[in-house]
Amino acid sequence: MTVRRIIISLLCTVVLLLWQTVVFGQPGNPPDPDTVPITGLEYLLGGGILYGIRSLLKARKREGD
């Protein structure tokens, strides 16, 4: 059980670090001045992913009881 928990926590850490580099590693100036950057979409997608992971872990915990 502890090995699975360590692997899941490491996987979540790697996913969060990759997500952070994608979101905050954007170039400073957009190539086309007429484009409007989407700023909140990344946070909504990340929140949905985290909620899905949480729901999956809760379902697995209930299944084991």
C-alpha positions in Angstrom: 0.0 0.0 0.0 2.8 2.5 0.8 4.6 1.8 -2.4 1.5 2.5 -4.4 1.0 5.7 -2.4 4.6 6.8 -3.1 4.2 6.1 -6.8 0.9 8.0 -7.0 2.4 11.0 -5.1 5.4 11.1 -7.4 3.3 10.9 -10.5 1.1 13.7 -9.2 4.2 15.8 -8.5 5.6 15.2 -11.9 2.3 16.1 -13.6 2.0 19.3 -11.5 5.5 20.4 -12.3 4.9 19.8 -16.0 1.6 21.6 -15.9 3.3 24.6 -14.2 6.1 24.8 -16.8 3.5 24.8 -19.6 1.3 27.4 -18.0 4.0 29.8 -16.7 6.6 29.1 -19.5 4.7 31.1 -22.1 6.6 33.6 -24.3 6.2 37.3 -23.3 4.8 38.8 -26.4 2.2 37.0 -28.6 3.2 36.6 -32.3 0.0 38.3 -33.5 -1.1 41.5 -31.8 -4.8 40.8 -32.6 -4.9 37.6 -30.6 -6.3 37.6 -27.1 -4.6 35.3 -24.6 -6.8 32.8 -22.7 -5.7 33.1 -19.1 -8.3 31.3 -17.0 -8.7 28.2 -19.2 -5.4 26.6 -17.9 -6.6 26.9 -14.3 -10.0 25.4 -15.1 -8.4 22.4 -16.9 -5.9 21.9 -14.0 -8.7 22.0 -11.4 -10.7 19.5 -13.4 -7.8 17.2 -13.7 -7.1 17.4 -9.9 -10.8 16.9 -9.2 -10.9 13.8 -11.4 -7.8 12.3 -9.7 -9.4 13.0 -6.3 -12.6 11.3 -7.3 -10.7 8.3 -8.7 -8.7 7.9 -5.5 -11.9 8.2 -3.4 -13.6 5.5 -5.5 -10.6 3.2 -5.2 -10.6 3.8 -1.4 -14.3 3.0 -1.1 -13.8 -0.1 -3.3 -11.1 -1.4 -0.9 -13.2 -1.0 2.3 
